[in-house]
């Protein structure tokens, strides 16, 4: 991707406790993105949030489970994002948990590849 390229940003809002089969859902999504040839993926951990249930989750010391909001973010070419969404939708049909997936248009300002060590 080059500067000024049009791209799409995919955001997947889930919980840190969401699982697909026996793996954390966020890991499944990131590994699927890598296998699918996406440019990259980032998992962002929220410190507080609530969803459709209106139950608030936060990282207070006295809470026994660390159920926190997560956002998996992927930026890539529009066609690749659209195709990847179709690829991962079946995972969300199977987990039965609350989530939201959004897509918006974005513009690449700078994209520099890192050097593998």
N, CA, C and O atoms as a printed pandas DataFrame, in Angstrom:
     atom_number atom_name residue_name chain_id  residue_number  x_coord  y_coord  z_coord
0              1         N          UNK        A               1    0.842   -1.166    0.000
1              2        CA          UNK        A               1    0.000    0.000    0.000
2              3         C          UNK        A               1    0.891    1.234    0.000
3              4         O          UNK        A               1    1.903    1.300    0.699
4              5         N          UNK        A               2    0.487    2.199   -0.798
5              6        CA          UNK        A               2    1.280    3.405   -0.967
6              7         C          UNK        A               2    0.547    4.607   -0.375
7              8         O          UNK        A               2   -0.675    4.580   -0.230
8              9         N          UNK        A               3    1.300    5.675   -0.028
9             10        CA          UNK        A               3    0.641    6.894    0.448
10            11         C          UNK        A               3   -0.416    7.357   -0.546
11            12         O          UNK        A               3   -0.239    7.269   -1.761
12            13         N          UNK        A               4   -1.498    7.844   -0.003
13            14        CA          UNK        A               4   -2.667    8.332   -0.738
14            15         C          UNK        A               4   -3.537    7.215   -1.303
15            16         O          UNK        A               4   -4.558    7.504   -1.927
16            17         N          UNK        A               5   -3.169    5.947   -1.106
17            18        CA          UNK        A               5   -4.044    4.842   -1.502
18            19         C          UNK        A               5   -5.302    4.881   -0.645
19            20         O          UNK        A               5   -5.251    5.168    0.551
20            21         N          UNK        A               6   -6.417    4.589   -1.275
21            22        CA          UNK        A               6   -7.660    4.432   -0.521
22            23         C          UNK        A               6   -7.643    3.044    0.097
23            24         O          UNK        A               6   -7.191    2.084   -0.529
24            25         N          UNK        A               7   -8.125    2.941    1.299
25            26        CA          UNK        A               7   -8.139    1.672    2.011
26            27         C          UNK        A               7   -9.394    1.614    2.863
27            28         O          UNK        A               7  -10.145    2.584    2.957
28            29         N          UNK        A               8   -9.610    0.459    3.485
29            30        CA          UNK        A               8  -10.693    0.305    4.449
30            31         C          UNK        A               8  -10.107   -0.127    5.779
31            32         O          UNK        A               8   -9.114   -0.852    5.843
32            33         N          UNK        A               9  -10.753    0.344    6.846
33            34        CA          UNK        A               9  -10.367   -0.048    8.198
34            35         C          UNK        A               9  -11.489   -0.915    8.760
35            36         O          UNK        A               9  -12.637   -0.484    8.870
36            37         N          UNK        A              10  -11.133   -2.128    9.106
37            38        CA          UNK        A              10  -12.056   -3.081    9.712
38            39         C          UNK        A              10  -11.838   -3.059   11.213
39            40         O          UNK        A              10  -10.706   -3.186   11.679
40            41         N          UNK        A              11  -12.905   -2.899   11.967
41            42        CA          UNK        A              11  -12.829   -2.943   13.422
42            43         C          UNK        A              11  -13.816   -3.987   13.925
43            44         O          UNK        A              11  -14.994   -3.987   13.567
44            45         N          UNK        A              12  -13.304   -4.866   14.756
45            46        CA          UNK        A              12  -14.119   -5.932   15.316
46            47         C          UNK        A              12  -14.106   -5.765   16.834
47            48         O          UNK        A              12  -13.065   -5.921   17.472
48            49         N          UNK        A              13  -15.255   -5.449   17.404
49            50        CA          UNK        A              13  -15.390   -5.214   18.840
50            51         C          UNK        A              13  -15.872   -6.504   19.497
51            52         O          UNK        A              13  -16.961   -6.997   19.202
52            53         N          UNK        A              14  -15.049   -7.041   20.387
53            54        CA          UNK        A              14  -15.352   -8.297   21.066
54            55         C          UNK        A              14  -14.926   -8.171   22.532
55            56         O          UNK        A              14  -14.531   -7.096   22.983
56            57         N          UNK        A              15  -15.012   -9.267   23.256
57            58        CA          UNK        A              15  -14.596   -9.308   24.657
58            59         C          UNK        A              15  -13.344  -10.162   24.795
59            60         O          UNK        A              15  -13.106  -11.064   23.993
60            61         N          UNK        A              16  -12.559   -9.873   25.804
61            62        CA          UNK        A              16  -11.342  -10.650   26.059
62            63         C          UNK        A              16  -11.656  -12.098   26.426
63            64         O          UNK        A              16  -10.782  -12.961   26.340
64            65         N          UNK        A              17  -12.889  -12.370   26.834
65            66        CA          UNK        A              17  -13.255  -13.735   27.212
66            67         C          UNK        A              17  -13.921  -14.520   26.078
67            68         O          UNK        A              17  -14.217  -15.703   26.244
68            69         N          UNK        A              18  -14.160  -13.885   24.940
69            70        CA          UNK        A              18  -14.772  -14.588   23.800
70            71         C          UNK        A              18  -13.807  -15.632   23.261
71            72         O          UNK        A              18  -12.615  -15.378   23.086
72            73         N          UNK        A              19  -14.360  -16.824   22.999
73            74        CA          UNK        A              19  -13.534  -17.926   22.504
74            75         C          UNK        A              19  -14.191  -18.525   21.263
75            76         O          UNK        A              19  -15.414  -18.543   21.128
76            77         N          UNK        A              20  -13.353  -19.008   20.376
77            78        CA          UNK        A              20  -13.817  -19.794   19.243
78            79         C          UNK        A              20  -13.205  -21.174   19.412
79            80         O          UNK        A              20  -11.987  -21.343   19.366
80            81         N          UNK        A              21  -14.073  -22.153   19.608
81            82        CA          UNK        A              21  -13.643  -23.493   19.976
82            83         C          UNK        A              21  -12.819  -23.373   21.266
83            84         O          UNK        A              21  -13.386  -23.007   22.295
84            85         N          UNK        A              22  -11.534  -23.657   21.260
85            86        CA          UNK        A              22  -10.774  -23.588   22.516
86            87         C          UNK        A              22   -9.741  -22.459   22.529
87            88         O          UNK        A              22   -8.859  -22.437   23.387
88            89         N          UNK        A              23   -9.844  -21.536   21.594
89            90        CA          UNK        A              23   -8.856  -20.452   21.482
90            91         C          UNK        A              23   -9.523  -19.101   21.664
91            92         O          UNK        A              23  -10.694  -18.930   21.324
92            93         N          UNK        A              24   -8.770  -18.129   22.208
93            94        CA          UNK        A              24   -9.320  -16.777   22.290
94            95         C          UNK        A              24   -9.685  -16.269   20.894
95            96         O          UNK        A              24   -8.910  -16.420   19.950
96            97         N          UNK        A              25  -10.861  -15.672   20.773
97            98        CA          UNK        A              25  -11.354  -15.223   19.472
98            99         C          UNK        A              25  -10.404  -14.223   18.818
99           100         O          UNK        A              25  -10.199  -14.266   17.605
100          101         N          UNK        A              26   -9.822  -13.321   19.616
101          102        CA          UNK        A              26   -8.921  -12.333   19.025
102          103         C          UNK        A              26   -7.713  -13.004   18.370
103          104         O          UNK        A              26   -7.245  -12.550   17.326
104          105         N          UNK        A              27   -7.200  -14.093   18.981
105          106        CA          UNK        A              27   -6.080  -14.818   18.377
106          107         C          UNK        A              27   -6.506  -15.481   17.074
107          108         O          UNK        A              27   -5.776  -15.446   16.083
108          109         N          UNK        A              28   -7.671  -16.076   17.080
109          110        CA          UNK        A              28   -8.177  -16.737   15.875
110          111         C          UNK        A              28   -8.267  -15.730   14.724
111          112         O          UNK        A              28   -7.860  -16.026   13.601
112          113         N          UNK        A              29   -8.800  -14.545   15.012
113          114        CA          UNK        A              29   -8.947  -13.522   13.973
114          115         C          UNK        A              29   -7.583  -13.088   13.451
115          116         O          UNK        A              29   -7.398  -12.983   12.239
116          117         N          UNK        A              30   -6.625  -12.833   14.337
117          118        CA          UNK        A              30   -5.299  -12.372   13.913
118          119         C          UNK        A              30   -4.594  -13.437   13.078
119          120         O          UNK        A              30   -4.003  -13.120   12.046
120          121         N          UNK        A              31   -4.649  -14.695   13.513
121          122        CA          UNK        A              31   -4.005  -15.760   12.734
122          123         C          UNK        A              31   -4.701  -15.959   11.386
123          124         O          UNK        A              31   -4.044  -16.234   10.382
124          125         N          UNK        A              32   -6.009  -15.821   11.362
125          126        CA          UNK        A              32   -6.738  -15.923   10.090
126          127         C          UNK        A              32   -6.336  -14.769    9.164
127          128         O          UNK        A              32   -6.169  -14.967    7.961
128          129         N          UNK        A              33   -6.182  -13.576    9.723
129          130        CA          UNK        A              33   -5.784  -12.417    8.917
130          131         C          UNK        A              33   -4.401  -12.626    8.302
131          132         O          UNK        A              33   -4.177  -12.317    7.132
132          133         N          UNK        A              34   -3.483  -13.152    9.101
133          134        CA          UNK        A              34   -2.132  -13.416    8.583
134          135         C          UNK        A              34   -2.182  -14.473    7.486
135          136         O          UNK        A              34   -1.557  -14.313    6.437
136          137         N          UNK        A              35   -2.915  -15.538    7.724
137          138        CA          UNK        A              35   -3.041  -16.594    6.731
138          139         C          UNK        A              35   -3.751  -16.133    5.469
139          140         O          UNK        A              35   -3.513  -16.671    4.387
140          141         N          UNK        A              36   -4.607  -15.158    5.600
141          142        CA          UNK        A              36   -5.364  -14.616    4.477
142          143         C          UNK        A              36   -4.547  -13.616    3.665
143          144         O          UNK        A              36   -4.973  -13.178    2.597
144          145         N          UNK        A              37   -3.365  -13.255    4.179
145          146        CA          UNK        A              37   -2.496  -12.317    3.465
146          147         C          UNK        A              37   -2.810  -10.852    3.713
147          148         O          UNK        A              37   -2.462   -9.994    2.901
148          149         N          UNK        A              38   -3.467  -10.558    4.833
149          150        CA          UNK        A              38   -3.774   -9.164    5.143
150          151         C          UNK        A              38   -2.476   -8.430    5.480
151          152         O          UNK        A              38   -1.488   -9.051    5.872
152          153         N          UNK        A              39   -2.486   -7.116    5.326
153          154        CA          UNK        A              39   -1.305   -6.306    5.570
154          155         C          UNK        A              39   -0.854   -6.368    7.024
155          156         O          UNK        A              39    0.346   -6.354    7.300
156          157         N          UNK        A              40   -1.800   -6.436    7.956
157          158        CA          UNK        A              40   -1.466   -6.509    9.376
158          159         C          UNK        A              40   -2.727   -6.462   10.203
159          160         O          UNK        A              40   -3.809   -6.182    9.688
160          161         N          UNK        A              41   -2.587   -6.736   11.489
161          162        CA          UNK        A              41   -3.718   -6.689   12.413
162          163         C          UNK        A              41   -3.202   -6.250   13.774
163          164         O          UNK        A              41   -2.077   -6.578   14.153
164          165         N          UNK        A              42   -4.010   -5.518   14.500
165          166        CA          UNK        A              42   -3.661   -5.056   15.834
166          167         C          UNK        A              42   -4.831   -5.328   16.768
167          168         O          UNK        A              42   -5.985   -5.103   16.405
168          169         N          UNK        A              43   -4.534   -5.811   17.965
169          170        CA          UNK        A              43   -5.554   -6.016   18.986
170          171         C          UNK        A              43   -5.359   -4.940   20.046
171          172         O          UNK        A              43   -4.288   -4.823   20.640
172          173         N          UNK        A              44   -6.393   -4.168   20.271
173          174        CA          UNK        A              44   -6.368   -3.088   21.255
174          175         C          UNK        A              44   -7.213   -3.502   22.452
175          176         O          UNK        A              44   -8.352   -3.939   22.293
176          177         N          UNK        A              45   -6.650   -3.362   23.657
177          178        CA          UNK        A              45   -7.366   -3.736   24.877
178          179         C          UNK        A              45   -7.922   -2.481   25.535
179          180         O          UNK        A              45   -7.187   -1.540   25.835
180          181         N          UNK        A              46   -9.229   -2.484   25.752
181          182        CA          UNK        A              46   -9.883   -1.369   26.412
182          183         C          UNK        A              46   -9.791   -1.504   27.921
183          184         O          UNK        A              46   -9.644   -2.611   28.439
184          185         N          UNK        A              47   -9.875   -0.398   28.623
185          186        CA          UNK        A              47   -9.841   -0.449   30.084
186          187         C          UNK        A              47  -11.242   -0.424   30.680
187          188         O          UNK        A              47  -11.432   -0.707   31.864
188          189         N          UNK        A              48  -12.231   -0.079   29.836
189          190        CA          UNK        A              48  -13.598   -0.049   30.319
190          191         C          UNK        A              48  -14.540   -0.011   29.130
191          192         O          UNK        A              48  -14.205    0.553   28.089
192          193         N          UNK        A              49  -15.716   -0.606   29.278
193          194        CA          UNK        A              49  -16.684   -0.544   28.211
194          195         C          UNK        A              49  -17.950   -1.316   28.545
195          196         O          UNK        A              49  -18.023   -2.013   29.557
196          197         N          UNK        A              50  -18.957   -1.177   27.665
197          198        CA          UNK        A              50  -20.170   -1.974   27.777
198          199         C          UNK        A              50  -20.723   -2.182   26.380
199          200         O          UNK        A              50  -20.417   -1.433   25.452
200          201         N          UNK        A              51  -21.530   -3.199   26.251
201          202        CA          UNK        A              51  -22.138   -3.523   24.967
202          203         C          UNK        A              51  -23.643   -3.492   25.068
203          204         O          UNK        A              51  -24.212   -2.775   25.891
204          205         N          UNK        A              52  -24.289   -4.286   24.214
205          206        CA          UNK        A              52  -25.742   -4.300   24.148
206          207         C          UNK        A              52  -26.386   -4.723   25.472
207          208         O          UNK        A              52  -27.519   -4.337   25.761
208          209         N          UNK        A              53  -25.676   -5.504   26.268
209          210        CA          UNK        A              53  -26.220   -5.940   27.562
210          211         C          UNK        A              53  -26.233   -4.811   28.589
211          212         O          UNK        A              53  -26.881   -4.929   29.629
212          213         N          UNK        A              54  -25.531   -3.732   28.309
213          214        CA          UNK        A              54  -25.376   -2.573   29.201
214          215         C          UNK        A              54  -24.600   -2.893   30.469
215          216         O          UNK        A              54  -24.539   -2.060   31.373
216          217         N          UNK        A              55  -24.005   -4.079   30.559
217          218        CA          UNK        A              55  -23.175   -4.423   31.711
218          219         C          UNK        A              55  -21.786   -3.814   31.500
219          220         O          UNK        A              55  -21.160   -4.029   30.462
220          221         N          UNK        A              56  -21.313   -3.059   32.482
221          222        CA          UNK        A              56  -20.028   -2.373   32.356
222          223         C          UNK        A              56  -18.906   -3.284   32.843
223          224         O          UNK        A              56  -18.998   -3.897   33.907
224          225         N          UNK        A              57  -17.851   -3.358   32.047
225          226        CA          UNK        A              57  -16.664   -4.137   32.398
226          227         C          UNK        A              57  -15.481   -3.197   32.483
227          228         O          UNK        A              57  -15.328   -2.292   31.662
228          229         N          UNK        A              58  -14.639   -3.422   33.495
229          230        CA          UNK        A              58  -13.435   -2.604   33.641
230          231         C          UNK        A              58  -12.355   -3.443   34.290
231          232         O          UNK        A              58  -12.614   -4.564   34.727
232          233         N          UNK        A              59  -11.141   -2.907   34.356
233          234        CA          UNK        A              59  -10.017   -3.659   34.931
234          235         C          UNK        A              59   -9.710   -3.223   36.363
235          236         O          UNK        A              59   -8.588   -2.823   36.675
236          237         N          UNK        A              60  -10.698   -3.302   37.206
237          238        CA          UNK        A              60  -10.496   -2.975   38.615
238          239         C          UNK        A              60   -9.817   -4.142   39.312
239          240         O          UNK        A              60  -10.062   -5.298   38.966
240          241         N          UNK        A              61   -8.986   -3.859   40.266
241          242        CA          UNK        A              61   -8.211   -4.886   40.962
242          243         C          UNK        A              61   -9.072   -5.926   41.671
243          244         O          UNK        A              61   -8.673   -7.087   41.768
244          245         N          UNK        A              62  -10.223   -5.542   42.158
245          246        CA          UNK        A              62  -11.025   -6.464   42.956
246          247         C          UNK        A              62  -11.917   -7.386   42.115
247          248         O          UNK        A              62  -12.596   -8.249   42.673
248          249         N          UNK        A              63  -11.928   -7.226   40.813
249          250        CA          UNK        A              63  -12.743   -8.100   39.983
250          251         C          UNK        A              63  -12.017   -9.412   39.730
251          252         O          UNK        A              63  -10.818   -9.428   39.451
252          253         N          UNK        A              64  -12.750  -10.503   39.829
253          254        CA          UNK        A              64  -12.146  -11.827   39.694
254          255         C          UNK        A              64  -11.774  -12.169   38.259
255          256         O          UNK        A              64  -10.695  -12.709   38.013
256          257         N          UNK        A              65  -12.642  -11.865   37.318
257          258        CA          UNK        A              65  -12.319  -12.179   35.928
258          259         C          UNK        A              65  -11.981  -10.896   35.194
259          260         O          UNK        A              65  -12.553   -9.843   35.475
260          261         N          UNK        A              66  -11.076  -10.984   34.278
261          262        CA          UNK        A              66  -10.696   -9.801   33.521
262          263         C          UNK        A              66  -11.403   -9.819   32.177
263          264         O          UNK        A              66  -10.797  -10.085   31.139
264          265         N          UNK        A              67  -12.700   -9.530   32.216
265          266        CA          UNK        A              67  -13.483   -9.438   30.996
266          267         C          UNK        A              67  -13.415   -7.984   30.546
267          268         O          UNK        A              67  -14.045   -7.106   31.136
268          269         N          UNK        A              68  -12.647   -7.748   29.501
269          270        CA          UNK        A              68  -12.431   -6.389   29.014
270          271         C          UNK        A              68  -12.787   -6.291   27.539
271          272         O          UNK        A              68  -12.748   -7.287   26.817
272          273         N          UNK        A              69  -13.134   -5.086   27.092
273          274        CA          UNK        A              69  -13.415   -4.912   25.672
274          275         C          UNK        A              69  -12.124   -4.967   24.859
275          276         O          UNK        A              69  -11.086   -4.461   25.285
276          277         N          UNK        A              70  -12.202   -5.582   23.694
277          278        CA          UNK        A              70  -11.088   -5.637   22.746
278          279         C          UNK        A              70  -11.555   -5.127   21.396
279          280         O          UNK        A              70  -12.723   -5.268   21.034
280          281         N          UNK        A              71  -10.637   -4.538   20.659
281          282        CA          UNK        A              71  -10.894   -4.157   19.274
282          283         C          UNK        A              71   -9.785   -4.760   18.430
283          284         O          UNK        A              71   -8.604   -4.514   18.673
284          285         N          UNK        A              72  -10.170   -5.550   17.441
285          286        CA          UNK        A              72   -9.210   -6.055   16.465
286          287         C          UNK        A              72   -9.336   -5.137   15.262
287          288         O          UNK        A              72  -10.416   -4.988   14.691
288          289         N          UNK        A              73   -8.216   -4.520   14.881
289          290        CA          UNK        A              73   -8.237   -3.543   13.793
290          291         C          UNK        A              73   -7.333   -4.004   12.665
291          292         O          UNK        A              73   -6.191   -4.409   12.886
292          293         N          UNK        A              74   -7.866   -3.935   11.453
293          294        CA          UNK        A              74   -7.128   -4.338   10.254
294          295         C          UNK        A              74   -7.367   -3.280    9.182
295          296         O          UNK        A              74   -8.509   -2.897    8.927
296          297         N          UNK        A              75   -6.292   -2.809    8.555
297          298        CA          UNK        A              75   -6.391   -1.851    7.463
298          299         C          UNK        A              75   -5.783   -2.496    6.237
299          300         O          UNK        A              75   -4.668   -3.015    6.282
300          301         N          UNK        A              76   -6.530   -2.459    5.130
301          302        CA          UNK        A              76   -6.029   -3.069    3.898
302          303         C          UNK        A              76   -6.835   -2.537    2.719
303          304         O          UNK        A              76   -7.683   -1.658    2.873
304          305         N          UNK        A              77   -6.559   -3.079    1.550
305          306        CA          UNK        A              77   -7.273   -2.701    0.331
306          307         C          UNK        A              77   -8.750   -3.040    0.490
307          308         O          UNK        A              77   -9.095   -4.051    1.103
308          309         N          UNK        A              78   -9.627   -2.195   -0.062
309          310        CA          UNK        A              78  -11.070   -2.415    0.111
310          311         C          UNK        A              78  -11.544   -3.827   -0.258
311          312         O          UNK        A              78  -12.322   -4.425    0.485
312          313         N          UNK        A              79  -11.090   -4.359   -1.382
313          314        CA          UNK        A              79  -11.532   -5.691   -1.801
314          315         C          UNK        A              79  -11.067   -6.772   -0.830
315          316         O          UNK        A              79  -11.804   -7.718   -0.555
316          317         N          UNK        A              80   -9.841   -6.635   -0.309
317          318        CA          UNK        A              80   -9.336   -7.628    0.636
318          319         C          UNK        A              80  -10.113   -7.589    1.955
319          320         O          UNK        A              80  -10.392   -8.634    2.543
320          321         N          UNK        A              81  -10.460   -6.393    2.415
321          322        CA          UNK        A              81  -11.247   -6.265    3.643
322          323         C          UNK        A              81  -12.621   -6.915    3.448
323          324         O          UNK        A              81  -13.069   -7.691    4.292
324          325         N          UNK        A              82  -13.281   -6.598    2.342
325          326        CA          UNK        A              82  -14.612   -7.154    2.085
326          327         C          UNK        A              82  -14.572   -8.676    2.026
327          328         O          UNK        A              82  -15.439   -9.350    2.581
328          329         N          UNK        A              83  -13.579   -9.199    1.362
329          330        CA          UNK        A              83  -13.429  -10.641    1.233
330          331         C          UNK        A              83  -13.129  -11.289    2.590
331          332         O          UNK        A              83  -13.656  -12.357    2.902
332          333         N          UNK        A              84  -12.286  -10.644    3.385
333          334        CA          UNK        A              84  -11.939  -11.185    4.696
334          335         C          UNK        A              84  -13.157  -11.206    5.622
335          336         O          UNK        A              84  -13.328  -12.149    6.395
336          337         N          UNK        A              85  -13.986  -10.195    5.552
337          338        CA          UNK        A              85  -15.198  -10.172    6.373
338          339         C          UNK        A              85  -16.072  -11.386    6.042
339          340         O          UNK        A              85  -16.569  -12.065    6.940
340          341         N          UNK        A              86  -16.251  -11.647    4.759
341          342        CA          UNK        A              86  -17.032  -12.831    4.361
342          343         C          UNK        A              86  -16.395  -14.110    4.890
343          344         O          UNK        A              86  -17.093  -15.057    5.252
344          345         N          UNK        A              87  -15.066  -14.130    4.933
345          346        CA          UNK        A              87  -14.333  -15.306    5.398
346          347         C          UNK        A              87  -14.542  -15.567    6.899
347          348         O          UNK        A              87  -14.669  -16.719    7.315
348          349         N          UNK        A              88  -14.576  -14.505    7.707
349          350        CA          UNK        A              88  -14.651  -14.696    9.164
350          351         C          UNK        A              88  -16.073  -14.665    9.718
351          352         O          UNK        A              88  -16.272  -15.046   10.872
352          353         N          UNK        A              89  -17.057  -14.235    8.957
353          354        CA          UNK        A              89  -18.431  -14.165    9.470
354          355         C          UNK        A              89  -18.904  -15.477   10.085
355          356         O          UNK        A              89  -19.575  -15.438   11.117
356          357         N          UNK        A              90  -18.592  -16.637    9.508
357          358        CA          UNK        A              90  -19.055  -17.895   10.131
358          359         C          UNK        A              90  -18.557  -18.097   11.560
359          360         O          UNK        A              90  -19.244  -18.743   12.352
360          361         N          UNK        A              91  -17.392  -17.570   11.915
361          362        CA          UNK        A              91  -16.901  -17.681   13.288
362          363         C          UNK        A              91  -17.874  -17.002   14.249
363          364         O          UNK        A              91  -18.153  -17.529   15.326
364          365         N          UNK        A              92  -18.382  -15.853   13.869
365          366        CA          UNK        A              92  -19.274  -15.089   14.735
366          367         C          UNK        A              92  -20.647  -15.733   14.837
367          368         O          UNK        A              92  -21.326  -15.586   15.853
368          369         N          UNK        A              93  -21.059  -16.441   13.800
369          370        CA          UNK        A              93  -22.324  -17.172   13.867
370          371         C          UNK        A              93  -22.239  -18.297   14.888
371          372         O          UNK        A              93  -23.247  -18.660   15.494
372          373         N          UNK        A              94  -21.047  -18.852   15.085
373          374        CA          UNK        A              94  -20.869  -20.004   15.975
374          375         C          UNK        A              94  -20.639  -19.624   17.435
375          376         O          UNK        A              94  -20.933  -20.432   18.316
376          377         N          UNK        A              95  -20.123  -18.421   17.732
377          378        CA          UNK        A              95  -19.760  -18.135   19.122
378          379         C          UNK        A              95  -20.938  -17.713   19.997
379          380         O          UNK        A              95  -20.890  -17.900   21.213
380          381         N          UNK        A              96  -21.977  -17.157   19.418
381          382        CA          UNK        A              96  -23.152  -16.813   20.206
382          383         C          UNK        A              96  -22.960  -15.712   21.222
383          384         O          UNK        A              96  -23.755  -15.600   22.154
384          385         N          UNK        A              97  -21.942  -14.901   21.077
385          386        CA          UNK        A              97  -21.692  -13.778   21.995
386          387         C          UNK        A              97  -21.965  -12.471   21.271
387          388         O          UNK        A              97  -22.062  -12.431   20.045
388          389         N          UNK        A              98  -22.088  -11.403   22.050
389          390        CA          UNK        A              98  -22.291  -10.090   21.463
390          391         C          UNK        A              98  -21.007   -9.560   20.842
391          392         O          UNK        A              98  -19.916   -9.773   21.371
392          393         N          UNK        A              99  -21.144   -8.877   19.730
393          394        CA          UNK        A              99  -20.000   -8.292   19.043
394          395         C          UNK        A              99  -20.534   -7.297   18.016
395          396         O          UNK        A              99  -21.728   -7.271   17.715
396          397         N          UNK        A             100  -19.640   -6.493   17.494
397          398        CA          UNK        A             100  -20.009   -5.600   16.398
398          399         C          UNK        A             100  -18.798   -5.477   15.481
399          400         O          UNK        A             100  -17.656   -5.414   15.935
400          401         N          UNK        A             101  -19.073   -5.444   14.190
401          402        CA          UNK        A             101  -18.026   -5.307   13.175
402          403         C          UNK        A             101  -18.343   -4.052   12.382
403          404         O          UNK        A             101  -19.463   -3.880   11.900
404          405         N          UNK        A             102  -17.354   -3.172   12.248
405          406        CA          UNK        A             102  -17.538   -1.951   11.467
406          407         C          UNK        A             102  -16.464   -1.849   10.400
407          408         O          UNK        A             102  -15.388   -2.434   10.520
408          409         N          UNK        A             103  -16.771   -1.103    9.365
409          410        CA          UNK        A             103  -15.817   -0.829    8.286
410          411         C          UNK        A             103  -15.969    0.642    7.916
411          412         O          UNK        A             103  -17.085    1.149    7.802
412          413         N          UNK        A             104  -14.856    1.313    7.732
413          414        CA          UNK        A             104  -14.911    2.667    7.206
414          415         C          UNK        A             104  -13.763    2.886    6.238
415          416         O          UNK        A             104  -12.763    2.168    6.252
416          417         N          UNK        A             105  -13.932    3.883    5.409
417          418        CA          UNK        A             105  -12.887    4.214    4.444
418          419         C          UNK        A             105  -11.810    5.034    5.130
419          420         O          UNK        A             105  -12.089    5.825    6.031
420          421         N          UNK        A             106  -10.586    4.837    4.695
421          422        CA          UNK        A             106   -9.465    5.590    5.242
422          423         C          UNK        A             106   -8.451    5.816    4.123
423          424         O          UNK        A             106   -8.541    5.203    3.059
424          425         N          UNK        A             107   -7.504    6.684    4.368
425          426        CA          UNK        A             107   -6.456    6.970    3.391
426          427         C          UNK        A             107   -5.107    6.677    4.022
427          428         O          UNK        A             107   -4.850    7.082    5.156
428          429         N          UNK        A             108   -4.253    5.983    3.305
429          430        CA          UNK        A             108   -2.912    5.679    3.788
430          431         C          UNK        A             108   -2.053    6.942    3.693
431          432         O          UNK        A             108   -1.951    7.543    2.624
432          433         N          UNK        A             109   -1.451    7.338    4.777
433          434        CA          UNK        A             109   -0.547    8.490    4.797
434          435         C          UNK        A             109    0.893    8.013    4.696
435          436         O          UNK        A             109    1.689    8.576    3.945
436          437         N          UNK        A             110    1.227    6.971    5.457
437          438        CA          UNK        A             110    2.573    6.420    5.443
438          439         C          UNK        A             110    2.464    4.932    5.714
439          440         O          UNK        A             110    1.756    4.520    6.632
440          441         N          UNK        A             111    3.143    4.137    4.943
441          442        CA          UNK        A             111    3.180    2.688    5.175
442          443         C          UNK        A             111    4.592    2.225    4.891
443          444         O          UNK        A             111    5.035    2.196    3.743
444          445         N          UNK        A             112    5.288    1.864    5.946
445          446        CA          UNK        A             112    6.669    1.412    5.818
446          447         C          UNK        A             112    6.768    0.018    6.409
447          448         O          UNK        A             112    6.378   -0.202    7.556
448          449         N          UNK        A             113    7.275   -0.902    5.653
449          450        CA          UNK        A             113    7.429   -2.274    6.135
450          451         C          UNK        A             113    8.599   -2.359    7.112
451          452         O          UNK        A             113    9.638   -1.723    6.931
452          453         N          UNK        A             114    8.397   -3.157    8.142
453          454        CA          UNK        A             114    9.469   -3.419    9.095
454          455         C          UNK        A             114   10.423   -4.472    8.530
455          456         O          UNK        A             114   10.106   -5.154    7.555
456          457         N          UNK        A             115   11.566   -4.590    9.141
457          458        CA          UNK        A             115   12.567   -5.565    8.711
458          459         C          UNK        A             115   12.465   -6.771    9.621
459          460         O          UNK        A             115   12.537   -6.637   10.843
460          461         N          UNK        A             116   12.296   -7.969    9.027
461          462        CA          UNK        A             116   12.249   -9.199    9.820
462          463         C          UNK        A             116   13.627   -9.497   10.371
463          464         O          UNK        A             116   14.633   -9.359    9.676
464          465         N          UNK        A             117   13.661   -9.907   11.624
465          466        CA          UNK        A             117   14.948  -10.250   12.235
466          467         C          UNK        A             117   15.118  -11.738   12.275
467          468         O          UNK        A             117   16.139  -12.231   12.754
